[in-house]
């Protein structure tokens, strides 16, 4: 593979457009580009979470794999849909997330109320990544209203949002942090 990023400054986006993977130019405010931007934010949030963990932490390896998946998903979504092409992020990726969910949920106490985001820096970063993941999911649904989007992508993002919530709880529990639960205020 050649040097794919040989020129960073191209000036081709100065008019408010950007290039898709198939060479087509579209507006930077299009649903597809909004989705790709949110996906990039999610991947960056996971990188930030990983930076807050200590070397050897059990979550580092799954986070690295998820970041790879998200980059692959971005590659899939940066071109208009092609029903003949197999998904880059498919059932085996979803199954991996579900296995992690099962593994991490085994030791968690059931919740009787909502958990407020926060805690240590790593836990708060995990909650932030979860919130960004839910935004990516909403952007994918918005794109799907205009043109078909891969169903496996929506399934993957939905499971990932769940997993990030469970990871935040696991991180906090391992560190002995008390979860801050939402309390309904009577007025």
Secondary structure as the mmCIF struct_conf table of DSSP 4:
data_model
#
loop_
_struct_conf.conf_type_id
_struct_conf.id
_struct_conf.beg_label_comp_id
_struct_conf.beg_label_asym_id
_struct_conf.beg_label_seq_id
_struct_conf.end_label_comp_id
_struct_conf.end_label_asym_id
_struct_conf.end_label_seq_id
TURN_TY1_P TURN_TY1_P1 UNK A 4 UNK A 5
BEND BEND1 UNK A 6 UNK A 6
BEND BEND2 UNK A 8 UNK A 8
TURN_TY1_P TURN_TY1_P2 UNK A 12 UNK A 15
BEND BEND3 UNK A 16 UNK A 16
STRN STRN1 UNK A 17 UNK A 19
TURN_TY1_P TURN_TY1_P3 UNK A 21 UNK A 22
BEND BEND4 UNK A 23 UNK A 23
STRN STRN2 UNK A 25 UNK A 27
TURN_TY1_P TURN_TY1_P4 UNK A 28 UNK A 29
BEND BEND5 UNK A 30 UNK A 30
HELX_RH_AL_P HELX_RH_AL_P1 UNK A 31 UNK A 51
TURN_TY1_P TURN_TY1_P5 UNK A 52 UNK A 52
BEND BEND6 UNK A 53 UNK A 53
HELX_LH_PP_P HELX_LH_PP_P1 UNK A 54 UNK A 54
TURN_TY1_P TURN_TY1_P6 UNK A 55 UNK A 56
HELX_RH_AL_P HELX_RH_AL_P2 UNK A 58 UNK A 77
TURN_TY1_P TURN_TY1_P7 UNK A 78 UNK A 78
BEND BEND7 UNK A 79 UNK A 79
TURN_TY1_P TURN_TY1_P8 UNK A 83 UNK A 84
BEND BEND8 UNK A 85 UNK A 85
HELX_LH_PP_P HELX_LH_PP_P2 UNK A 86 UNK A 87
BEND BEND9 UNK A 88 UNK A 89
HELX_RH_AL_P HELX_RH_AL_P3 UNK A 91 UNK A 105
TURN_TY1_P TURN_TY1_P9 UNK A 106 UNK A 107
HELX_LH_PP_P HELX_LH_PP_P3 UNK A 108 UNK A 111
BEND BEND10 UNK A 112 UNK A 113
HELX_LH_PP_P HELX_LH_PP_P4 UNK A 114 UNK A 114
STRN STRN3 UNK A 115 UNK A 115
HELX_LH_PP_P HELX_LH_PP_P5 UNK A 116 UNK A 116
BEND BEND11 UNK A 117 UNK A 117
BEND BEND12 UNK A 119 UNK A 120
HELX_RH_AL_P HELX_RH_AL_P4 UNK A 121 UNK A 146
BEND BEND13 UNK A 147 UNK A 147
HELX_RH_AL_P HELX_RH_AL_P5 UNK A 151 UNK A 174
TURN_TY1_P TURN_TY1_P10 UNK A 175 UNK A 176
HELX_LH_PP_P HELX_LH_PP_P6 UNK A 177 UNK A 179
STRN STRN4 UNK A 181 UNK A 181
HELX_LH_PP_P HELX_LH_PP_P7 UNK A 184 UNK A 186
#
